[in-house]
Amino acid sequence: MSLKVTLGILATGLTLSGCMQATTYEATNTANFKPRDKELMAKSTFVKTPVAEPFRRAIVEYHRKEAPGSIVVDSDNHYLYYVMDGGKAIRYGITVGEEAMAWSGIAKVGAMTEWPAWHPTPGEISRLGVPSYVAPGPDNPMGSRAMYLYSGGKDTLFRIHGTNQPEYIGASISSGCIRMTNEDVIDLYNRVKLGTIVVVLEPKHGDSPFNSQMALQGGGGNVTY
């Protein structure tokens, strides 16, 4: 084997090693769960399917320019990022809407709810055959937390919320909302506040790490738009 080929293989190995080291997976800290969380999650009847490793919660290097405290949703790759200081972000695996139901743009967290009820839209009632109201609980499709996205002073009807179908994390099957595991959405909910900026990237924009047009003002603050 030539020296050039040998060096090339070594360089590739080091690069892959560096990529692996840049991802630090995070286990769920149940100490952050409230008594009601523990009670309701223990009563869930859905199968608690483990999330595939690429979609497990992790701390990763982050090279986009959104300010710390912002949320960035990369629907193409089924990731949600919570931007932190120091070029880092918490990356969560998500379920997103099918292409025809997808939404992209800039919004803010306009409301937040623990163990929300589900009020399906008329379209969901017609398409899915669900009732007009589903009470809060462990098997409610909204899961353990919901963050409601507002834009231009109006509810977009899109939410970031939990799920009773963890097996679909990493897929595009929802009615447009952004689903996370109940454990991950509790973790995110504890980090954000009203007014947090949420950027949902347009299709094919998730691989552009230096796009600086979105969310430069950071997260938090009062909802005044």
N, C-alpha and C positions, 0 to 999 in steps of 0.2 A: 504494500500500500504506500503510495507516495506521501511525502511530507505534507503537501498541500491538501490532499484528501483527509489525512489524519487531523490536521489543524481545523479543517472545515467541520469534521464530526465533533471535535471537542468544542468548537464555538457554538454549534447547534445545541449540544448538551448543556452548555452554560446558559444559553439563552432560555431554553426550556426550564432549566432549574430556576433562573431568575423569575420567570413568569409564575412558577409554582410558589416560590417564596413570597411573591407579592400578594398572594391571596391567603388571608387568615380566616378560617371558618370559625363562626361563633356558635356556641351551644346556647340553647334557650335558658335564660335565668328565671326560674319560676319564682324567685324572691320578689320579682316585680309584679307578680300576679296578685290581684285583690282576692279576698275570700270568695266573692261572687264568681270571679273568673275560675277559680279552682273547682268550685261547686258545679258550675254549669258545664265546664269542659269535661269533668268526670262523668257527666250524664249523657254525653254525646253518643249517638248510636252509629254514626258513620264510621267507615273503616279508616283508621289513622294511617294512611299510606305514607311511608317515608318519602320525603322530597329527594329527587335525584341530585347527586352531588353538585352538578354545575349550577343548580338553582338554590342551594342552601345559603343561608345568610352568611355573609362574609365581609370582612374589611378589605378593601382593595385600593390600589393606586387610582387616582382620579385626575384626569388631565384637561377636562373641559373647564370653562371659566365661570360657571355659575357660582354664586357666593355661598359660603357655609350657611346651613340652615335651609337651603332650597331642596326641593324634591324634583328629580328628573326621571321621567318614565321613558324607557326605550322599549316600545311595544314590539318592534321587529325581533328583538332578542330576548324578550320576556324578562326584563330586569327593571327594577325600581331602585334608584340611588338616593340616599340621603347624604347630602354633601357635608363634609366636615372640614375642619381646619387642616392645614399642613398637606394639602394634596391627597387627602384620603376621602373615602366615602364608604358608607355601609351599603352593600348591594344585596337586594332581596330578589328572589325569584317570584314571578307573578303569573297569573292567568289574565289574558287580555281578550278584548272583543274580536270577533271575526272581522275581516277587512271591511265588510259592508256596514258594520256597526261601530267601527273604530272612530275615535275622536282625537284630534291633535290641536295643540294651542297652548296658551298660557292662562293659568287660572290661579286662584287663591283658595286656601282652605277657609270656607265661609261658615262651616258648622262642624261640630264633632260630637259623636254619640257613642256611649258604651252600650254594648248589647242592643243594637237598634232593632226596631221592628222593620218589616219589609212592606213597602207600599208599591207594588208593581205598577208600572205604567200601563195604560190601556193596550199598548202594543204588546207588552209582555203577557198580559192576561189573555189576549187573543191568540198569541203565538204559542205560549207555553201551557195554556189551560190551567193557570194557577189562580188561587183566590185573590181578592182585592186587598187582603191584609193578612200578614203572617206575623204572629206575635214573636217577641224576642225569645231567644233560647238557643241551645247548643246545636240544633239542627236547622235553624233559620239560615237561608242562603247568604244573609248579610254577615254572619259570623259574629265575632266578639267586639269589633269596633268598626266605626264608619267615619270617614272624613269626606265632607260634601264639597264638591268643587264649584266655585262661583267665578263668573267672568262678566265684566261689564255690569256688575251689580245684580246679576241674575243667576239663579241656580242652573247649572249646565245639565242637570239630571245625571251627571256622571259622578261616581264615587270611588274612593279607595276603601276597600272593606275586606273583612275576613271571608272565609268560605267553609262550607261543609263538604267540599269536594277537593281535598288536598291532592288527590291523584292527578288533577289537571293543571297543577303548577307547571309552567313551561309550555302551555298550550294556548291556542286562540279559539276559545269556545264560549266565552261569556256573552252577555247581552250588551257589551260595551264597557262595563265598569272594570275596574282594576282590582283583581282579587289577590289576597295574600293568605298564607296560612294564619290561623287564629293567633298562634304564638308570635309570628312576625308582625302582624298588624298591631298587636298590643305593644310590641317593642317600638314600632314607628310612632304610634299614637302618643307614647310617653315622651317622644322627642320633639314633636311639632306643636304648634299653637295656631290660634286663629290668625289668619293673614299670611301664613306660610305660602311662599310661591311654589306652584307646581307647574313644571314644564313637561308637556307630553309631546315628544318629538314626532315630527312628520315621518312617514315611511321613508326608509333608506337614509335617514339622518343619524341613526344610532352609532355609526362607525366613524363619525367625524369628531375627533376629540378636541378640536380647537375652535369650534363654532362659538362665537362670543356674543351672539345677538340676544340671548335669552337669560332672564332671571339675574341680571347683574346687580340688582338692588338688594338681593338677599332675602331671607325669610323672616317671618315674624311681624309684629306690629299689629295695629288695629285694621280692621276691614273698613276702608273708607271709600272704596270705589263705587 
